[in-house]
Amino acid sequence: MNQLNLMTWYADRELDFCPKHFIPTRTPLSEESRMWIYEKTQGRFYVGAKHSQTHDDIFAFETYPYFEDPQEAVYYELTWS
């Protein structure tokens, strides 16, 4: 049985701005990985959009998480890349 992560419910960890010291990741965010961030990490994070150019010269916007704790950024990359 999974236990409820109280930090998910009682802490405002997802910021609506990205402080300069946050660490960007290179793996795009999905709904599944967003829920993983809430359940498996403890620190603050930000989700921001980056545009990327595909092989067909089409521009796409994907969202990427940024973490305050560099160890959590590495943990995310190792899990989702």
N, C-alpha and C positions, 0 to 999 in steps of 0.2 A: 504494500500500500504506500502510495506517495504521500509525503507530508507536505503541508502547506508552507511555502516559504513566506514568512511574515514580512521580510524586507520587500517582497513584491507588492504587498497590500498596504503597508504603512509608511513606506518611504517614497519620496518623489525623486527617483533616480534618473529618469529620462529627462534631459534638459531640452529646451527649445532654442538654444543657441550653443555654439561650439567655442569653448574657451581655447585659447592658443596652445595651451599645454596638453590638450587631448591628443591621443595617438590615433591616426587614421588606419583603417584596415583596407585590404585589397579584395576581399571577398564580399560580393553583394549580399544584401540582407533579404531574407525571405520571411514569411510569417512564422514558419517553424523555427528559424534561427532567432527571430525576435523573442519568441517565447522561451527559447533556450537561454538567451541573455538574462531574461528576468529570473529564471529559475536557478541558473548555475553561476552567476556572478553576483558580486556584492556592491561594487562601486558605481559611480555615476557614469552615464554614457549619453551620447548624442547620435541621432540618426540624420544624415544629410544626403542630399542628392548630388551626384556627379554626372556630368554628361560624358558619354563615350562614343567614339566613332566606330561603327561596325565595318565589316569588310565590304559592304555594299555602299559605303559612304552615307549611311543613314545614321543620324544622331539619335541616341537613346539615353534616357535618364534612368539611372539605377540608384538605389539608396544603399549607403554603406554606414556601418556603425563606427563611431570614434569612442575610444575609452580613455578614462582618466588614469586608470592603472595600466601600465604597459604589460604587466603579466596577464591581465584579462584580455588584452588585445591579442597577445600570442596564443592564449588558450582558445579564443574564438577562431583564429586563423588555423590552428592545428586541427580543430574540430570540423570546420566548415569549408576549408579550401580543398 
